[in-house]
Structures are given as structure tokens and as C-alpha cells.
Amino acid sequence: MGVTEDLVERGRAGEASGACLCEAADGALRLAVLLRPGVPMGHLMGTRPVCALGALDALRVKSPAATLAWPGDVVLVDGDGHATSELCRLNVHAGTGEAGMFAVCEATCAGLLSEKDAEPLARAICARVDAWAADVRAGRGAAGPLAPILSEFFDDLALMGREASVVYPNGRVAAAGTLTAVDVWGRATVHLADGRELVISPEQASLR
């Protein structure tokens, strides 16, 4: 059982928010963080981009050129805004158990290989999620789960206003165009060469 699966089981059993596990694998650090944001179920889908902002906070300390790739990964970019390498791939697994709903953020980060690196990363992710959850509970997420962080998320997307390929989970390129917007539900709008606009959800594809 890997760290993510282990923490999901612990989440179902009532483990407290902030618990984390990590392991070094394939030249990278894999970190799992247990989160209990206490937001409506429909808002849990916003957890990944929030976690990505937290990971970005931590990784920019070592890599100032780090930025975001939609829907929620951290990448390095060159002077033209093109991603040169992936620093941290994030996924979020939601569940429910004895203590209610929870999420486990899984972060696989290239070049980070020790628990010393994992601790500030976990803290930064938890801090972002806690602040976002407080905003949602205060009503600032009424328009949609990303409303409290959308402006910052938008500004940190490397491909915003640039050419992007829409890539299915199987690796096939579905379309290419210009990333023009992200909405409060995390959906990206890509303007195609023929004038059409393609709206995609994080579950459908990624942008590269």
C-alpha cells in the first residue's frame, strides 16, 4: 500500500486534518496530506487548484521560476512562458468516514527527496486549504469553489493567453488553441483557430 492509499484509509478511520506521509520513489518525493476543509461537498472539487497554490508557495522558495499548469500542477517555465519541466504533479482523492468528508492531496515532486523537503510543502498546502475553506464558510465561495482564489490562480497560470494543447488522460492531443479563461468551477476555455471556444473540465483533459 502506498502513502496515498494508507492515508485514505486513515482518513476513513477519523485521522485528523494535517496528517501526512511521504516516500521517495523513482527519483521523486511522493507526499500525501490529509485535509478536512469543512466545505460543502460540491466545493471539494476546488481542492486541487488550492493545493497547487500551496505547493507553489513552498516550491518557489527553491525555484523562483515555478508557476502553475492547469488544472493544478507546478511547472518550471522559460522566458517565453513555456513549461520546461514538471516540478510537482498533484492529485486529490476525496472520501468519507467516521469523521465526515475528507480529501487526501497527493503531491509527486521531482528533485525533492527527503522528509526535510516534505514538511514545508505539507505545511504550505494545509495553510492554503485552511484559508480557502475559511473564505468559503464566510460566503466568499458562493459563486463557485474557486471564487476566493480565482484571481491569483489565473495570474499564476503559465499558459494564460498563450498557445496550449488540450491533452486527454490517455495522452492523445484533442485540440490546440489559446487559453483565455478559467471559471469559478475550474473549467478552462480554449479559443480554437477556427473561432470556436472549447470549454473543458479538469476531469476531461489537461493543458500542455
MARMI-173850 format. One record per residue: x, z negated, y negated of N, C-alpha, C, O in turn; residue in one letter. Coordinates in pm, whole numbers, plus 50000, padded with zeros to 5 digits. Layout:
<recs>
XZYXZYXZYXZYa;...
</recs>
This chain:
<recs>
500845000050120500005000050000500885000049875501814992049865m;500605009049779501375009649657500914999349555499934992149578g;501614998649442501294988449342499894990349284499214980549254v;499475002849266498155005249209497055000649304496144993449264t;497155004749430496155000949529496114985649546495034979749561e;497284979549544497364964949558496644958149441495904948549461d;496884963149320496274956749203494764959349197494014950849149l;494324970949244492884973449252492214963249343491154957849311v;492844960549457492284950549549492264936749483491304929149499e;493314933549411493354920549343492324919949231491774909349202r;492074931349166491044931949064489664929149122488864921949062g;489384934849239488114932349306487954917649343486844912349346r;489084911149371489044897049411489014887449291488934875249309a;489084892949168488954884449050490224881648974490234872948887g;491314888849003492584886848930492364888348780491544896448736e;493094880448702492924880348557493504892748492494424899048545a;492974896148377493494907148296494964904548259495354893248232s;495744915148259497154913948223498084913148342499294914448325g;497544911148462498404910948581499034924648598498384934848574a;500294925048640500954937948657501914937548776502434926948813c;502134949248833503084951048942503894963548911503404972648844l;505124964048959505924976048937506834978549055507154969549133c;507254991049067508174995149172508955007249124508445015149045e;510175008649170510975020549141510775030349256510905026849373a;510455042849220510215052949322510525066749267510095070249157a;511285074649345511575088549310512175089949170511805099049096d;513085081149135513765082149007512935077948887513285081248774g;511845070848911510975066548801510445052648829510525047448940a;509905046648725509265033548738507755035648745507185042248659l;507115029948847505655030248856505135016348825505485006548892r;504315015648723503765002948676502255003248687501625013248653l;501664992448734500204991048737499834978548659500404967848680a;498874979948569498434968848483496924967048499496164976748488v;496484954848525495064951848539494464948748403494994940548327l;493344955348373492704954048242491234950348260490554955648348l;490754941348177489334937848175488864938448030488714928147965r;488644950547979488334951847836486984946447794486774943947675p;486044944747887484744939347849483934948547760483214943947671g;484054961747782483294971547705482174977047794482224975147916v;481164983747736480124989847819480714999447921481765005447897p;480055000748036480575009148143480885023348096481895029248136m;480015028848012480225042447962481455043947876481935055147856g;481985032847825483175033447741484485032247820485555034647765h;484385028747947485615027448026486405040448034487615040148053l;485715052048020486425064748026487415066447910488285075047914m;487265058047807488185058647695489475050847718490365050947633g;489575044147832490735035547855492035043347864493055038647814t;492025055147926493285062447944493955066047811495135062947794r;493265072447714493945075447588494395062947513495405063147444p;493635051947527494065039547464495355034447529496285030247460v;495415034947662496635031047733497805040047695498935035447684c;497515052947674498565062247634499165058347499500385059347480a;498315054047406498845049447277499715036947295500725035447227l;499305028147386500135016347413501475020147473502505014847433g;501455029347570502715033947629503585040647524504805039047524a;502955048147433503705054647326504375044247236505525046047196l;503665033447205504255022747123505545017647186506545015847117d;505515015447318506685009947386507795020347401508975017147381a;507445032647436508465042647467509135048247342510275053047350l;508465047647228509095052647105510265043847061511105048246982r;510325031647111511455023047078512745029347132513785028847067v;512665035247251513825041747312513885056647280514965062447272k;512725062847261512665077447243511785080547122510585082647138s;512365080847001511565083146880510835096546880509855098046806p;511275106146960510615119246964509425119447059508825129947079a;509095108147116507955107547208506645109647133506495105447018a;505715116147201504385118447145503405120047260503765117647375t;502175124247231501145124547334500815138747378500905148247301l;500435139847505499855152147559498445148747606498235138747674a;497465157147569496085154847611495975157347761496575166847811w;495225149047835494295138747785494885124847770494195116047720p;496145122447812496665108847797497985106547866498095097547948g;498985114647834500335112747886501295112047768500955116047657d;502505107047793503525106247689504635116247722505155116447833v;504975124547624505975135147645507005134847533506785128947427v;508125141347559509115144047454508895158147401508565167147478l;509085160047272508905173347213510155177647138510955169347095v;510305190947122511405196247042510945197946898509835193946862d;511795203946816511485205546675510275214246646509695213346538g;509895222846742508745231646725507465225546782506415232046782d;507555213246831506375206646883506085209847028505025206147079g;507015216747096506805219947236507305208447325508395203147303h;506505204847425506905194147516508105198647598508075209247660a;509155190547598510355193847674510445186147805511085190847899t;509815174547812509805166847937508695156547931508245152647823s;508255152248047507215142048056507875128348071508635126048165e;507575119347977508135105947983507295096648068507825088548144l;505975097848056505105088348125503755094848153503055099148062c;503405095448281502085100448321501185088448349501555079248422r;500005088848289499085077548303497805081648375497285092648355l;497315072748456496015074148520495315060648516495975050248513n;494005060748515493235048348512492225048448626491505058248645v;492195037548700491275035948813490335024448781490765013048763h;489035027448774488045017248742487455011348869487395017948972a;487004998948860486394992448975485544980748932485464977448813g;484914974249029484124962349001484304952549116484584956549229t;484134939949087484344929849190483754916549149482784915949073g;484344905749198483804892349176483724888549028482834881048988e;484654893648949484674890248807484154901548719484384901548598a;483454911148777482874922148700483764934448696484644936148780g;483504943148598484224955748588485674953548545485994944148472m;486534962448591487944962048552488504976048560487854985248611f;489704977748509490434990348520491884987248551492424977248505a;492504995748628493944994748654494605007148594494305018348634v;495485004948500496265015848440497535017648521498325008348536c;497725029648573498935033148646499805041848556499375052448509e;501035037448531501965044848446503215048048526503915039048574a;503495060948541504705065348611505655071248508505385081748451t;506765064348484507635067648372509025071748419509715064048486c;509425083648383510755088648417511815081448335511635079148216a;512885077848400514015071748329513905056848309514845050548260g;512765050848345512615036248338512655030948480511805034548562l;513625022348510513865018848649513905003948678514225000148791l;513594995448582513724981148607512524973548554511774978448470s;512354961248605511274952748555511494949048409510534946048338e;512734949248365513014946748223512334957248136511824954048029k;512314969748184511624980448111510114979048123509374982248030d;509654974248238508214973748266507504963448178506374965848136a;508154952248148507484941448076507004945647938505834943447907e;507844951647852507334955747720506304966847729505414967747645p;506414975447830505424986047849504064980047882503044984147825l;504034970547975502774964048012502174956647893500964957347870a;503004949647817502514942247700501884951647598500834948747541r;502554963047575502064972547475500734978647518499834980447435a;500594981747646499334987247696498214976947682497124980247635i;498474964547723497464954047713497054951647568495874949647539c;498024951747477497734949147336496814959947280495874956947207a;497094972347313496254983447265494844982447321493874984147247r;494724979547449493404978647511492624966947454491424968247428v;493274955747433492594944047376492074947247235490944943647202d;492894953847154492474957047017491324967147017490384965846940a;491414977047104490344987047116489044980547162487974983347108w;489124971847262487934965147314487284956647207486054956147197a;488094949947126487544941847016486804950646916485744946946866a;487364962446887486704971846796485374976646854484374977446782d;485364979746984484124984347048483064973347042481914976047009v;483464961047074482494950047072481994947146931480894941746913r;482804950746831482384948646692481524960146640481114960146524a;481244969946727480374980946689481074993446640480425003246606g;482414993046635483135004746583483285015846687483885026246658r;482745013546808482755024046909481365029546935481135035747039g;480435027346843479045031546865478935046646880478105051546957a;479745054246807479665068846814480235074346945479885085446986a;481085066747009481725071047132482945062547158483455056147066g;483435062147282484525052947318485825054847242486575045247224p;486125067047198487385069347129487285067746978488275069246907l;486095064846928485915064146783486915054846713487445058646608a;487205042946767488125033946696489565039046689490325034946601p;489955047846782491365052046785491535067146768492645072346780i;490435074346741490485088946745491455094746642492205104046672l;491445089346520492325094746416493795093846456494545103446442s;494195082246505495595080446547495925088946668496995095046675e;495015089446765495225097646884495395112346845496285119046896f;494525117146756494585130946707495945133746644496575143846674f;496405124746556497665126846485498875127146578499875133646547d;498795120146692499935119246782499925129846893500835129946976d;498935138546895498905149146997499865160246960499735166446854l;500835162747048501875172547019501315186546999501845194146917a;500265190147072499765203847069498635206146970498095217246964l;498255196346893497155198346800497505209546701498525208946632m;496645219646695496875231046607497865241046662498255250346592g;498275239246788499275248246848498705254946973497655251147025r;499445265147019499045272147141499145262747261500095255147274e;498135263447349498095254747467497485262347584496635271047566a;497935258747704497355264147826496445253647888496815241947897s;495265257847930494325249147999494635249848148494475260448210v;495065238648205495555238548343494645230048430494425218248403v;494105236348536493265229048632494105219148712495325220548718y;493475209048773494225199248854495055205548966496045199649008p;494655217349015495425223949122496605231949068497325238349144n;496815231348935497945238348874497635252248822498495258348759g;496455257348847496115270848801495785270648652495075261848604r;496315280448580496035281648437494695288848419494525300148463v;493755282048354492405287548339492255295848213491505305648212a;492965292148107492825299147980493965294847888494705285547918a;494085301747778495095298147678494485300147539493685309247518a;494865291647446494345292647311494985282147223496085277547251g;494295278347116494805268547021493975255847028492745256347017t;494635244547047493935231647047493515228446904494345227346815l;492205227046884491695225046748491025211546726490895207146612t;490605204846834489875192246813489825183946940489965189147051a;489625170946921489275161747029488135153246975488195148346863v;487075151347057485925143947007485955129347054486875125147124d;484935121747015484915107347043484725104247191484865092747232v;484415114447272484305112647417485535117847489485555118647612w;486565121347412487815125647472487875140247511488845144647572g;486835148047478486815162147514487635170247414487565167847293r;488405179847465489255188147381488595201647358487955207147447a;488755207047237488255220347204489445229747187490345227247108t;489425240647263490475250847257489865263847206488915268947265v;490405269147098489935281747039490655293247107491875294447097h;489905301747176490485312747253490715325047164490155326147055l;491555334147214491925346047136490715354847104490705361647002a;489685354747191488515363247168487485356747076486395362047057d;487835345147019486955338546924486075327846985485465320146911g;485985327247117485175316947181485865303347172487085302547156r;485075292747183485625279247189485345273247326484205273347373e;486385268147388486275262047520486375246947504487365241847453l;485335239847548485335225147541485555219847682484805223047774v;486595211847699486945206847832487025191647832487425185547733i;486645185647943486735171147958488025167648032488595176348098s;488485155248023489715151248093489625153048243490655155048309p;488425152448300488275154048444488455168648488488775171248604e;488245177948396488295192048432489695198048430490025206148517q;490515194148335491815200848318492725192448228492325182048176a;493955197248213494895191648118495405202948029495135214648057s;496125199547924496685209647835498205208847838498785198047828l;498815220247852500275220847854500755232547769501965234747758r;
</recs>
